[in-house]
Amino acid sequence: MIPVSSKYVVVGAGIHGLSTAFHLAQRLQNKGGGSGRDILILDKAGLCAGATGIACGVIRNNYYQPAMRELMAHSVKVWESDPQAYSYHPVGYMQISCEDMREDVAAIHQQQQAIGYDSVFVEGAAASEGYMKTLFSDWRAQGITSVLHEKPGGYANNSKAMLGLAAKVEALGVRILTGVEVMGVDRDAAGAVSGVDTDRGKIACG
Ligand SMILES: Cc1cc2nc3c(=O)[nH]c(=O)nc-3n(C[C@H](O)[C@H](O)[C@H](O)COP(=O)(O)OP(=O)(O)OC[C@H]3O[C@@H](n4cnc5c(N)ncnc54)[C@H](O)[C@@H]3O)c2cc1C
């Protein structure tokens, strides 16, 4: 049986849906205006059935858009906040590049320095090879002229990470229903969403 109403409905149990429900539940609890029990997550398949389940799991601050730098630094801290629950492995991240990429990667390093994100940038073929050989004695890649070594970051195991996040979400009282597909939304006279239409019936929402 699916509920006939829920104050909040989140569609999708990927990393964004789970995270949205997690933060909303915390906010409701802290502000006293409700709790996680007011939130329902619906997924047409299952936990991490979408992109979240097939991502490489790389956690880095290496995207080229400058505006992403602080957002990514914040995100890395979220992973660091509970490595066990999120199955997070803080091994760092390296971008090992050919000459065509050196300037762009240098810009990323500068932006990282500007916000105090711990990274090392090595330039030049000989220096890059030397740096890599201090880490891997059998390093032999050719044509490398820069190495950006981000000390924070690493990787996480997708499914385990989402099971960890789902457990946190459920501990706050949020319900996760899988196998329910949202087909559309209902709107009230003012045009605001008043419910979701699913393949198992309608669910009214706030
Ligand atoms: C191949 C690949 C590699 C990647 N590697 C990385 C990486 O290394 N690091 C990184 O940070 N990011 C990576 N990404 C990006 C990352 O995976 C996505 O940004 C992120 O997973 C998106 O999460 P999401 O919750 O928005 O979407 P999704 O994980 O796709 O979740 C959407 C959920 O909604 C459900 N759904 C969809 N429609 C409905 C409906 N009508 N009714 C009910 N449920 C519905 C789906 O079943 C699904 O579970 C990668 C992406 C891909 C594809």
Ligand as a Chemical Component Dictionary entry (heavy atoms), coordinates in Angstrom:
data_LIG
# 
_chem_comp.id                   LIG 
_chem_comp.type                 NON-POLYMER 
_chem_comp.pdbx_formal_charge   0 
_chem_comp.three_letter_code    LIG 
# 
loop_
_chem_comp_atom.comp_id 
_chem_comp_atom.atom_id 
_chem_comp_atom.alt_atom_id 
_chem_comp_atom.type_symbol 
_chem_comp_atom.charge 
_chem_comp_atom.model_Cartn_x 
_chem_comp_atom.model_Cartn_y 
_chem_comp_atom.model_Cartn_z 
_chem_comp_atom.pdbx_ordinal 
LIG C1  C1  C 0 29.328 6.767  -16.229 1  
LIG C2  C2  C 0 29.260 7.865  -15.174 2  
LIG C3  C3  C 0 30.348 8.088  -14.341 3  
LIG C4  C4  C 0 30.299 9.093  -13.366 4  
LIG N1  N1  N 0 31.373 9.243  -12.518 5  
LIG C5  C5  C 0 31.295 10.154 -11.506 6  
LIG C6  C6  C 0 32.334 10.254 -10.544 7  
LIG O1  O1  O 0 33.329 9.546  -10.594 8  
LIG N2  N2  N 0 32.215 11.183 -9.555  9  
LIG C7  C7  C 0 31.113 11.983 -9.450  10 
LIG O2  O2  O 0 31.052 12.803 -8.527  11 
LIG N3  N3  N 0 30.103 11.903 -10.356 12 
LIG C8  C8  C 0 30.166 11.005 -11.363 13 
LIG N4  N4  N 0 29.142 10.898 -12.251 14 
LIG C9  C9  C 0 27.990 11.802 -12.095 15 
LIG C10 C10 C 0 27.038 11.265 -11.016 16 
LIG O3  O3  O 0 26.848 9.886  -11.176 17 
LIG C11 C11 C 0 25.690 11.982 -11.129 18 
LIG O4  O4  O 0 25.863 13.390 -11.118 19 
LIG C12 C12 C 0 24.761 11.618 -9.961  20 
LIG O5  O5  O 0 24.787 10.228 -9.693  21 
LIG C13 C13 C 0 23.340 12.056 -10.268 22 
LIG O6  O6  O 0 22.543 11.673 -9.173  23 
LIG P1  P1  P 0 20.995 11.895 -9.191  24 
LIG O7  O7  O 0 20.487 11.447 -7.849  25 
LIG O8  O8  O 0 20.679 13.261 -9.640  26 
LIG O9  O9  O 0 20.451 10.948 -10.367 27 
LIG P2  P2  P 0 20.299 9.352  -10.449 28 
LIG O10 O10 O 0 21.338 8.627  -9.685  29 
LIG O11 O11 O 0 20.167 9.037  -11.896 30 
LIG O12 O12 O 0 18.947 9.084  -9.693  31 
LIG C14 C14 C 0 17.685 9.313  -10.262 32 
LIG C15 C15 C 0 16.748 8.285  -9.675  33 
LIG O13 O13 O 0 15.427 8.661  -10.035 34 
LIG C16 C16 C 0 14.689 7.506  -10.364 35 
LIG N5  N5  N 0 13.624 7.953  -11.260 36 
LIG C17 C17 C 0 13.756 8.518  -12.482 37 
LIG N6  N6  N 0 12.562 8.825  -12.979 38 
LIG C18 C18 C 0 11.627 8.476  -12.049 39 
LIG C19 C19 C 0 10.218 8.548  -11.984 40 
LIG N7  N7  N 0 9.496  9.048  -12.998 41 
LIG N8  N8  N 0 9.598  8.075  -10.876 42 
LIG C20 C20 C 0 10.318 7.567  -9.839  43 
LIG N9  N9  N 0 11.670 7.455  -9.868  44 
LIG C21 C21 C 0 12.316 7.917  -10.958 45 
LIG C22 C22 C 0 15.707 6.584  -11.009 46 
LIG O14 O14 O 0 15.321 5.208  -10.893 47 
LIG C23 C23 C 0 16.975 6.879  -10.213 48 
LIG O15 O15 O 0 17.172 5.967  -9.139  49 
LIG C24 C24 C 0 29.147 9.904  -13.244 50 
LIG C25 C25 C 0 28.051 9.686  -14.082 51 
LIG C26 C26 C 0 28.094 8.661  -15.025 52 
LIG C27 C27 C 0 26.883 8.394  -15.885 53 
# 
loop_
_chem_comp_bond.comp_id 
_chem_comp_bond.atom_id_1 
_chem_comp_bond.atom_id_2 
_chem_comp_bond.value_order 
_chem_comp_bond.pdbx_ordinal 
LIG C1  C2  SING 1  
LIG C2  C3  SING 2  
LIG C2  C26 DOUB 3  
LIG C3  C4  DOUB 4  
LIG C4  N1  SING 5  
LIG C4  C24 SING 6  
LIG N1  C5  DOUB 7  
LIG C5  C6  SING 8  
LIG C5  C8  SING 9  
LIG C6  O1  DOUB 10 
LIG C6  N2  SING 11 
LIG N2  C7  SING 12 
LIG C7  O2  DOUB 13 
LIG C7  N3  SING 14 
LIG N3  C8  DOUB 15 
LIG C8  N4  SING 16 
LIG N4  C9  SING 17 
LIG N4  C24 SING 18 
LIG C9  C10 SING 19 
LIG C10 O3  SING 20 
LIG C10 C11 SING 21 
LIG C11 O4  SING 22 
LIG C11 C12 SING 23 
LIG C12 O5  SING 24 
LIG C12 C13 SING 25 
LIG C13 O6  SING 26 
LIG O6  P1  SING 27 
LIG P1  O7  DOUB 28 
LIG P1  O8  SING 29 
LIG P1  O9  SING 30 
LIG O9  P2  SING 31 
LIG P2  O10 DOUB 32 
LIG P2  O11 SING 33 
LIG P2  O12 SING 34 
LIG O12 C14 SING 35 
LIG C14 C15 SING 36 
LIG C15 O13 SING 37 
LIG C15 C23 SING 38 
LIG O13 C16 SING 39 
LIG C16 N5  SING 40 
LIG C16 C22 SING 41 
LIG N5  C17 SING 42 
LIG N5  C21 SING 43 
LIG C17 N6  DOUB 44 
LIG N6  C18 SING 45 
LIG C18 C19 SING 46 
LIG C18 C21 DOUB 47 
LIG C19 N7  SING 48 
LIG C19 N8  DOUB 49 
LIG N8  C20 SING 50 
LIG C20 N9  DOUB 51 
LIG N9  C21 SING 52 
LIG C22 O14 SING 53 
LIG C22 C23 SING 54 
LIG C23 O15 SING 55 
LIG C24 C25 DOUB 56 
LIG C25 C26 SING 57 
LIG C26 C27 SING 58 
# 
